[in-house]
């Protein structure tokens, strides 16, 4: 009869697996309930482990997601700065605009007290952003550009592509993790940029949508 592995060894293996998965991306409760429960049980050890790497665990038990992010740097911290493990990704104006609009849409959706999943079609995504972009005489090109930006947001993990019905355009679910990245301060900063952009847009005529 084989010897059973000690509990502490099992926990160590689980800890390593959890940290590796978190370094690769987001862990969702809905994707793997067993993995999620293991993370809840070991979250204190995960926090201690990733702190050595200059990271912190962001875990929202109510929304059911967890991810790693770089720890905020303190001005009083005399320790040498570590290289960033979690890279910052520069975003185009239109992608930033879509993220802000989706975040506001999610807030309105939550306030309505309806379903927990916000699902939008490609056409609804186009209509969200159309009013903020310069007028385009090429409707098909505009739609293609916005769909490209929506696909970029899918890559970033803030939208999930769903299987559309027969004859339907693309359909997306807004991932609730968007709330953790687009907070009130981010929206305020972006609103200021957007106001300046709209002034600039009003002073010009024509032009193509941002690529």
C-alpha positions in Angstrom: 0.0 0.0 0.0 1.5 3.4 -1.1 2.2 5.9 1.6 -0.2 8.9 1.7 1.4 12.3 0.9 1.6 14.5 4.0 -1.0 17.3 4.2 1.7 20.0 4.2 3.2 18.6 1.0 -0.2 18.5 -0.7 -0.7 22.2 0.4 2.8 23.1 -1.0 1.9 21.5 -4.4 -1.4 23.3 -4.4 0.3 26.6 -3.6 2.8 26.2 -6.4 0.0 25.3 -8.9 -2.1 28.3 -7.8 0.8 30.8 -8.1 1.7 29.5 -11.6 -1.9 29.8 -12.8 -2.2 33.3 -11.3 1.0 34.4 -13.1 -0.5 33.2 -16.3 -3.8 35.0 -15.9 -7.1 35.3 -14.0 -8.7 32.5 -12.0 -12.5 32.4 -12.2 -14.8 30.6 -9.8 -17.1 29.7 -12.6 -14.3 28.0 -14.6 -13.1 25.6 -11.8 -14.9 25.5 -8.5 -12.3 23.1 -7.0 -9.4 25.4 -7.9 -11.3 28.4 -6.6 -11.9 26.7 -3.2 -8.2 25.8 -3.0 -7.3 29.4 -3.6 -9.7 30.6 -0.9 -8.1 28.1 1.6 -4.6 29.1 0.7 -5.0 32.8 -0.1 -2.9 34.0 2.9 0.0 31.8 1.8 -0.4 32.9 -1.8 -0.3 36.6 -0.7 2.9 36.0 1.3 4.5 34.1 -1.7 3.7 36.7 -4.4 4.7 39.6 -2.1 8.3 38.4 -2.5 7.9 39.0 -6.2 6.5 42.5 -5.7 3.0 41.4 -6.5 -0.3 41.4 -4.6 -3.3 39.1 -4.9 -6.5 40.8 -5.9 -9.4 38.5 -4.9 -13.1 39.3 -5.1 -15.0 36.5 -3.5 -18.4 38.0 -4.3 -17.7 38.4 -8.0 -15.7 35.2 -8.2 -12.3 36.2 -9.7 -8.7 36.6 -8.6 -5.6 37.9 -10.3 -2.1 39.3 -9.5 -1.1 42.9 -9.8 2.0 44.9 -9.0 2.1 46.3 -5.5 1.8 50.1 -5.4 5.2 51.8 -4.9 5.6 53.8 -1.7 7.6 57.1 -1.8 9.0 56.2 1.6 10.2 52.7 0.4 14.0 52.8 0.3 14.2 49.2 -1.1 15.5 48.9 -4.7 12.7 48.7 -7.3 12.0 45.3 -8.7 11.4 44.7 -12.4 7.7 44.6 -13.3 6.4 41.0 -13.7 2.9 42.3 -14.7 3.5 44.5 -17.7 1.5 47.7 -18.4 -0.2 47.7 -21.7 -0.6 50.9 -23.6 -4.2 51.2 -25.0 -5.4 53.1 -28.0 -7.9 55.9 -27.4 -10.8 53.9 -28.9 -10.0 50.8 -26.7 -9.8 53.1 -23.6 -13.1 54.7 -24.7 -14.8 51.3 -25.1 -13.5 50.2 -21.7 -14.9 53.3 -20.0 -18.3 52.9 -21.8 -18.5 49.2 -20.9 -17.7 50.0 -17.3 -20.5 52.6 -17.1 -22.8 50.2 -18.9 -22.0 47.6 -16.3 -22.7 50.0 -13.4 -26.1 50.9 -14.9 -26.8 47.2 -15.4 -26.0 46.4 -11.8 -28.2 49.3 -10.6 -31.1 47.9 -12.5 -31.0 44.8 -10.3 -31.5 42.5 -13.3 -29.5 39.5 -14.4 -25.9 39.1 -13.3 -24.5 38.8 -16.8 -24.3 41.8 -19.1 -24.4 40.6 -22.7 -24.0 42.9 -25.7 -24.1 42.3 -29.4 -21.4 43.7 -31.7 -24.0 46.2 -33.0 -24.7 47.4 -29.5 -21.0 47.9 -29.0 -20.8 49.9 -32.2 -23.6 52.1 -31.0 -22.0 52.7 -27.6 -18.9 54.3 -29.2 -20.2 55.7 -32.5 -21.3 59.0 -31.0 -17.8 59.8 -29.7 -16.0 59.1 -33.0 -15.6 61.3 -36.1 -18.3 60.8 -38.7 -17.4 58.2 -41.3 -18.8 57.8 -44.8 -17.8 54.1 -44.8 -20.2 52.3 -42.4 -18.7 48.9 -43.1 -15.2 50.1 -42.4 -16.3 51.8 -39.1 -18.0 48.5 -37.9 -14.9 46.5 -38.8 -12.7 48.9 -36.9 -14.9 48.8 -33.8 -15.1 45.0 -33.9 -11.3 44.9 -34.0 -11.2 47.0 -30.8 -13.8 44.7 -29.2 -11.6 41.7 -30.1 -8.7 43.5 -28.4 -10.8 43.8 -25.3 -11.5 40.1 -25.5 -7.7 39.5 -25.5 -7.3 41.7 -22.5 -9.9 39.5 -20.7 -12.6 42.1 -20.1 -15.0 40.6 -22.7 -15.9 37.0 -23.4 -17.0 36.1 -26.9 -20.2 34.0 -26.8 -21.7 31.8 -29.5 -24.1 33.9 -31.5 -27.4 32.6 -32.8 -27.9 31.7 -36.4 -27.5 34.7 -38.6 -26.5 36.9 -35.7 -23.4 39.1 -35.4 -20.8 38.6 -32.7 -22.1 38.5 -29.1 -20.0 39.4 -26.0 -20.3 39.1 -22.3 -18.8 41.9 -20.2 -16.6 40.3 -17.6 -17.1 41.6 -14.1 -13.3 41.8 -13.5 -13.5 45.1 -15.5 -14.7 46.7 -12.3 -11.4 46.0 -10.6 -9.4 47.7 -13.4 -11.7 50.6 -14.4 -12.4 52.3 -11.1 -13.9 55.7 -10.3 -10.5 57.5 -10.5 -9.8 55.9 -13.9 -13.2 57.0 -15.2 -12.7 60.5 -13.8 -9.3 60.8 -15.5 -10.7 59.4 -18.8 -13.7 61.7 -18.6 -11.3 64.7 -18.6 -9.5 63.3 -21.6 -12.8 62.6 -23.4 -14.1 66.2 -22.8 -10.9 67.6 -24.3 -11.2 65.2 -27.2 -14.9 66.2 -27.9 -13.8 69.9 -27.9 -11.1 69.0 -30.5 -13.6 66.9 -32.5 -16.1 69.8 -32.5 -13.4 72.1 -34.0 -12.7 69.8 -36.9 -14.9 68.3 -39.6 -14.9 64.8 -41.1 -12.1 62.3 -40.5 -12.0 58.6 -40.0 -12.5 56.6 -36.9 -9.5 56.1 -34.6 -7.6 53.0 -35.7 
